[in-house]
Amino acid sequence: MNNSGSDETTIVPTSSMSFEKQVLILRAYVVYSEKGLNPVHYRTVVSATRVARTQVSGVNAFFTGLGFIRRTGKGTYVPTAECVRFYSDEPGKEDYNYLREPVERSELYSRVRNFVQVHGSTTEKQIVNYLLDLSGETTPSRARRALEWLVRTNLVRIGDEGSLEMTKGDSPS
């Protein structure tokens, strides 16, 4: 992926980082875009979050694929309306319900749903390995971070034994 921003999207983040750092980056896009009114260069997000440039650029293609941000120019992005609604003035109080629809329209969700439909019962480990195969990535934490967005938006559940199931249209909690 081109660090200045490309039209590519990915189904897993191409940079390993915690889920919380991913949320921090989304928050920065919302704040620095004045809640979606103006494009933001990813370097502004790098400076504001203190997250490495490679990590921010590595998650931008993933967020674009999930429908959280939209590329507006070379290295510039604007958060989608759903991402702006997801934002909370109080960190940690973000509302994942607002991100359910864009995630449900994503290739990530489509691929996971299709895998489950073909195989029936499946496990988190099987889905992680499948996502790694699809993406060409090799780091399991990257696929787990992608899967976490499906869990947070209540599109899948992971059971105590590691089983994975689709929520079949349950309302977000």
C-alpha positions in Angstrom: 0.0 0.0 0.0 1.2 3.5 -0.8 1.7 5.4 2.5 0.5 8.7 0.9 -2.9 7.0 0.5 -4.1 4.8 -2.3 -7.5 3.6 -3.6 -6.8 0.1 -2.2 -8.8 -1.3 0.7 -7.9 -4.2 2.8 -10.0 -6.7 4.9 -7.4 -6.7 7.7 -5.3 -3.8 9.0 -1.9 -3.9 7.4 -0.3 -2.6 10.6 -0.5 -4.4 14.0 -2.0 -2.2 16.7 -4.4 -2.5 19.5 -8.1 -2.1 18.9 -8.0 1.0 21.2 -5.4 2.7 19.0 -7.7 2.0 16.0 -10.5 3.8 17.8 -8.1 6.6 18.8 -7.3 7.1 15.1 -11.0 7.3 14.2 -11.6 9.8 16.9 -8.8 12.0 15.5 -10.3 11.9 12.1 -13.7 13.0 13.5 -12.2 15.8 15.6 -9.7 17.2 13.1 -12.3 17.1 10.3 -14.6 19.1 12.4 -17.0 16.2 12.6 -16.8 15.3 8.9 -16.8 18.8 7.4 -13.3 19.0 6.2 -10.7 16.5 4.8 -7.8 15.6 7.1 -4.3 14.6 6.0 -3.2 11.4 7.7 -0.1 13.2 9.0 -2.3 15.4 11.2 -3.7 12.2 12.7 -0.2 10.9 13.2 0.7 14.0 15.1 -2.5 14.1 17.1 -2.5 10.5 18.2 1.3 9.9 18.5 0.7 6.7 16.5 3.4 5.9 14.0 2.9 7.1 10.4 3.2 3.5 9.1 0.5 2.4 11.5 -1.9 5.2 10.6 -1.4 4.7 6.9 -1.6 0.9 7.4 -5.1 1.2 9.0 -6.5 3.8 6.6 -7.1 1.2 3.8 -8.8 -1.0 6.3 -11.0 1.8 7.6 -11.8 2.8 4.0 -12.9 -0.8 3.3 -15.1 -0.8 6.4 -16.8 2.5 5.4 -15.4 4.5 8.3 -13.4 7.0 6.3 -13.4 8.1 2.7 -10.3 9.1 0.7 -10.7 12.6 -0.7 -7.2 13.2 -2.1 -3.6 12.2 -1.8 -3.2 11.3 1.9 -6.5 13.0 2.9 -9.6 11.4 4.3 -12.9 12.4 5.8 -14.9 10.3 8.3 -18.2 9.0 7.0 -21.5 10.1 8.7 -21.7 6.8 10.5 -18.2 7.4 11.9 -19.1 10.9 13.1 -22.2 9.5 14.9 -20.0 6.7 16.4 -17.8 9.4 18.0 -18.4 10.5 21.6 -17.0 13.6 23.3 -16.0 11.2 26.1 -13.4 8.6 25.1 -14.5 5.1 25.7 -18.2 6.0 25.3 -18.3 5.5 21.5 -21.5 3.9 20.1 -20.6 0.9 17.9 -24.3 0.6 16.9 -23.6 3.4 14.4 -20.9 1.4 12.6 -23.0 -1.7 12.2 -24.4 -0.8 8.8 -21.1 0.1 7.1 -19.4 -3.0 8.5 -22.3 -5.1 7.3 -21.7 -3.7 3.8 -18.0 -4.4 3.9 -16.0 -7.1 2.1 -14.8 -8.3 5.5 -18.3 -9.1 6.7 -19.3 -10.6 3.4 -16.3 -12.9 3.4 -16.8 -14.1 7.0 -20.6 -14.6 6.4 -19.9 -16.6 3.3 -17.3 -18.8 5.0 -19.8 -19.5 7.8 -22.5 -20.3 5.3 -20.3 -22.8 3.5 -18.8 -24.5 6.5 -21.6 -24.2 9.0 -20.0 -24.3 12.5 -16.6 -22.6 12.6 -14.2 -21.2 15.1 -12.5 -17.9 15.6 -9.2 -19.6 14.8 -10.5 -20.9 11.4 -11.8 -17.4 10.5 -8.5 -15.8 11.5 -6.6 -18.2 9.3 -9.1 -17.7 6.5 -8.7 -13.9 6.7 -4.9 -14.2 6.8 -5.1 -16.4 3.6 -7.3 -13.9 1.8 -5.3 -10.8 2.8 -1.8 -12.3 2.3 -1.0 -11.1 5.9 0.7 -13.5 8.3 0.2 -11.9 11.7 -2.9 -13.4 13.5 -3.4 -10.3 15.6 -4.2 -8.3 12.5 -7.0 -10.7 11.5 -8.3 -10.7 15.1 -8.4 -6.9 15.1 -10.5 -7.0 12.0 -12.8 -9.7 13.5 -13.2 -7.5 16.6 -15.0 -4.9 14.6 -17.6 -7.6 13.7 -17.9 -8.5 17.3 -18.2 -4.9 18.5 -20.9 -4.2 16.0 -22.7 -7.4 17.0 -22.5 -9.0 13.6 -20.8 -12.1 15.0 -20.4 -13.7 18.5 -17.4 -15.7 19.7 -18.3 -18.3 22.3 -16.3 -19.3 25.4 -15.0 -22.3 23.5 -13.8 -20.1 20.6 -16.9 -21.0 18.4 -17.9 -18.2 16.0 -21.5 -17.6 15.0 -23.3 -15.0 12.9 -25.9 -13.0 14.9 -28.5 -13.4 12.1 -29.7 -9.8 12.2 -29.9 -9.4 16.0 -30.0 -5.8 17.0 -26.8 -4.3 18.3 -26.6 -4.3 22.1 
